[in-house]
Amino acid sequence: MHERIVWGVGTPRTFRVHWALLELALPYETRGLQTRTAATVGSEYKKLNVAGKIPTLVDGDITVSESSGIINYLAAKYDSDERRLMPSDIPSIAEYHEWISFISMELDATSLYVLRRHEGLPDVYGRADVACIAARDYFSRMILAASEKIKDGRVFLLGTSFTGADIMMVSTLDWADRCGCDYPSAFKTYREQIVARTSYSLALQANKVT
Ligand SMILES: N[C@@H](CCC(=O)N[C@@H](CS)C(=O)NCC(=O)O)C(=O)O
């Protein structure tokens, strides 16, 4: 079997990759790289990830970064009838990509990562109090809008099947909890059902900083 290595632990983005691999039951090794350390900014790691960011997946001769990109890559390469991260019919694929982009852009990059950078890391990224107030407000509006789509009580974002979109959403809700960003009860119920998965608990362990 070829070498499969996840670079990165300890963040919501690295957690997504561990979880995706565990859902697909793919064996892998972990390099316990942490964010903004000498190792990530060092020239060796930058050969894998030019931005010096985590996570990165090395899968044989393929190297891929960006947590949602890694999930989509894994789905494209390893989905099977038994275990899958992406649906196979076109209407569901459209819905899947809509969720992945929405979570990556509206909830992660535009909302929680603004808080992370400008509240959590002011020495690195600068203070930006107005941007943080706006980011909290934006998160609330976006997650409220999204809750309309799941208020029919569905277990998974796509209805009856678990997908990578659930990995993206639950990891983002966990992150929101840590930032003190509340979300509608429909998403609390949704999250509780998903975190009961064995792979979620295993991914928490796998993503631990040791
Ligand atoms: N959009 C990327 C974000 C990756 C990212 O920003 N990772 C953080 C840790 S969660 C990082 O390595 N930050 C280093 C830095 O800000 O320089 C993803 O989803 O993987």
The ligand as an ORCA input file, in Angstrom:
! r2SCAN-3c Opt
* xyz 0 1
  N      -8.928     27.125      3.969
  C      -7.907     26.319      4.599
  C      -7.419     27.048      5.820
  C      -6.146     26.458      6.363
  C      -5.661     27.277      7.545
  O      -5.758     28.511      7.547
  N      -5.140     26.581      8.537
  C      -4.681     27.271      9.728
  C      -4.861     26.368     10.923
  S      -6.575     25.947     11.124
  C      -3.233     27.611      9.569
  O      -2.446     26.753      9.221
  N      -2.881     28.868      9.827
  C      -1.528     29.318      9.741
  C      -1.452     30.769      9.509
  O      -2.442     31.468      9.687
  O      -0.375     31.219      9.151
  C      -8.485     24.939      4.941
  O      -9.712     24.801      5.056
  O      -7.720     23.973      5.057
*
